[in-house]
Amino acid sequence: MQAELAGRAIIVTGAGRGIGAAMAHGLAAEGAALTIADISTETAEETAEAIRAAGGTAIAATVDVTERESVKEMIARTAEAHGKLDVIFNNAGIAQTRPFLSITEEDWHRVLDVNGLGVLICMQEAIHRFLDQGTGGKIINTASIAGKQGYEPLAHYCASKFGVVALTQAAARAFGARQITANCICPGVVATEMWKVIDKGFKDEGLTSRDNEAFETFSAGILLGRPSTADDLVGVARFLASGASDYMTGQSLVVDGGMVFV
Ligand SMILES: NC(=O)c1ccc[n+]([C@@H]2O[C@H](COP(=O)([O-])OP(=O)(O)OC[C@H]3O[C@@H](n4cnc5c(N)ncnc54)[C@H](O)[C@@H]3O)[C@@H](O)[C@H]2O)c1
């Protein structure tokens, strides 16, 4: 039987670690040719090497998603290595814990630059490539439950993720006729380095008194009884990268173990 994603050329940004790395492994295991893109050259190369060691196809690309030239280079390298681009996962992101009244202009710009502008630039450059190829293509953005609900003290992060949902819907409307689809995945509470940053932020801001308290509090009501692992996002990533989702666009798939109903 042929692998589900055989022959598909896929970029995953922020794939040096965490959710992006797990998705990349899962996509490569189904036969896709991966570009592991991250601002950290070291972790991008580690993930790509691990995929190759497991028998998959992957190159590493250093990218800062907020820099257009860097994004163009990532797409050019992908086309050179894999012959084309079929799917892009815009997954790179950052988080910051900051009480609502303490968010500074600098905090806002830092978070919105990576999570908002970075996603816009990657979408634009991927769409240019899809149009030049005349093939259509798939855009899959990592939003969040924070793109569906406002949480304190993560208001600017939530604003960035609502923005990702908006960019997804707008692109779906703009490019559907060209067979370019855009969907997003909204994870819940995922045990990655990002949540360590968020949890430390709660403690540093005096909102919690011990390590892991915020993580445990946010996870407490999850209907399936546990927080997410990065691997919990792999199934939906494979689905959205595959032909099985061809007739879907503009959608946000919440994969949170049962936290937010939309
Ligand atoms: N962890 C969670 O609970 C959770 C929940 C919902 C959504 N998300 C989203 O999932 C995505 C992945 O998160 P994660 O938990 O794996 O985080 P993570 O911090 O473990 O990984 C994020 C990766 O993005 C990379 N990155 C950061 N800025 C970049 C830039 N400017 N250019 C290129 N790469 C950059 C980092 O180097 C890192 O490898 C993010 O968009 C995040 O907002 C995470």
The ligand as a Tripos MOL2 file, in Angstrom:
@<TRIPOS>MOLECULE
LIG
   44    48     1     0     0
SMALL
NO_CHARGES

@<TRIPOS>ATOM
      1 N1          2.2470   24.3400   23.6650 N.am      1 LIG1
      2 C1          0.9500   24.6520   23.6720 C.2       1 LIG1
      3 O1          0.2350   24.4050   24.6510 O.2       1 LIG1
      4 C2          0.3140   25.2720   22.4590 C.ar      1 LIG1
      5 C3         -1.0770   25.3880   22.4560 C.ar      1 LIG1
      6 C4         -1.7080   25.9680   21.3570 C.ar      1 LIG1
      7 C5         -0.9590   26.4240   20.3050 C.ar      1 LIG1
      8 N2          0.3970   26.3120   20.3400 N.ar      1 LIG1
      9 C6          1.1210   26.8050   19.1780 C.3       1 LIG1
     10 O2          1.8060   25.7380   18.5760 O.3       1 LIG1
     11 C7          2.9710   26.2220   17.9120 C.3       1 LIG1
     12 C8          4.1680   25.4100   18.3570 C.3       1 LIG1
     13 O3          4.2950   25.5640   19.7540 O.3       1 LIG1
     14 P1          5.1860   24.6100   20.6890 P.3       1 LIG1
     15 O4          4.4130   24.3860   21.9150 O.co2     1 LIG1
     16 O5          5.7020   23.4720   19.9060 O.co2     1 LIG1
     17 O6          6.3570   25.6660   21.0620 O.3       1 LIG1
     18 P2          7.9210   25.5230   21.1360 P.3       1 LIG1
     19 O7          8.3900   26.7710   21.7740 O.co2     1 LIG1
     20 O8          8.3300   24.2210   21.7270 O.co2     1 LIG1
     21 O9          8.3630   25.5150   19.5910 O.3       1 LIG1
     22 C9          8.2480   26.6500   18.7950 C.3       1 LIG1
     23 C10         9.3260   26.6080   17.7320 C.3       1 LIG1
     24 O10         9.1840   27.8010   16.9220 O.3       1 LIG1
     25 C11        10.4940   28.3160   16.6770 C.3       1 LIG1
     26 N3         10.4250   29.7550   16.3970 N.ar      1 LIG1
     27 C12        10.1670   30.7630   17.2630 C.ar      1 LIG1
     28 N4         10.2390   31.9540   16.6500 N.ar      1 LIG1
     29 C13        10.5520   31.6910   15.3520 C.ar      1 LIG1
     30 C14        10.7660   32.5230   14.2110 C.ar      1 LIG1
     31 N5         10.7050   33.8560   14.2860 N.pl3     1 LIG1
     32 N6         11.0540   31.9350   13.0400 N.ar      1 LIG1
     33 C15        11.1390   30.5890   12.9530 C.ar      1 LIG1
     34 N7         10.9690   29.7490   13.9970 N.ar      1 LIG1
     35 C16        10.6680   30.3010   15.1810 C.ar      1 LIG1
     36 C17        11.2740   28.0080   17.9500 C.3       1 LIG1
     37 O11        12.6810   28.0500   17.7350 O.3       1 LIG1
     38 C18        10.7520   26.6280   18.3240 C.3       1 LIG1
     39 O12        11.5160   25.5980   17.7370 O.3       1 LIG1
     40 C19         3.0510   27.7020   18.2520 C.3       1 LIG1
     41 O13         2.4990   28.4640   17.1950 O.3       1 LIG1
     42 C20         2.1860   27.8230   19.4920 C.3       1 LIG1
     43 O14         1.6820   29.1330   19.6630 O.3       1 LIG1
     44 C21         1.0480   25.7450   21.3800 C.ar      1 LIG1
@<TRIPOS>BOND
     1     1     2 1
     2     2     3 2
     3     2     4 1
     4     4     5 ar
     5     4    44 ar
     6     5     6 ar
     7     6     7 ar
     8     7     8 ar
     9     8     9 1
    10     8    44 ar
    11     9    10 1
    12     9    42 1
    13    10    11 1
    14    11    12 1
    15    11    40 1
    16    12    13 1
    17    13    14 1
    18    14    15 2
    19    14    16 1
    20    14    17 1
    21    17    18 1
    22    18    19 2
    23    18    20 1
    24    18    21 1
    25    21    22 1
    26    22    23 1
    27    23    24 1
    28    23    38 1
    29    24    25 1
    30    25    26 1
    31    25    36 1
    32    26    27 ar
    33    26    35 ar
    34    27    28 ar
    35    28    29 ar
    36    29    30 ar
    37    29    35 ar
    38    30    31 1
    39    30    32 ar
    40    32    33 ar
    41    33    34 ar
    42    34    35 ar
    43    36    37 1
    44    36    38 1
    45    38    39 1
    46    40    41 1
    47    40    42 1
    48    42    43 1
@<TRIPOS>SUBSTRUCTURE
     1 LIG1         1 GROUP 0 **** ****
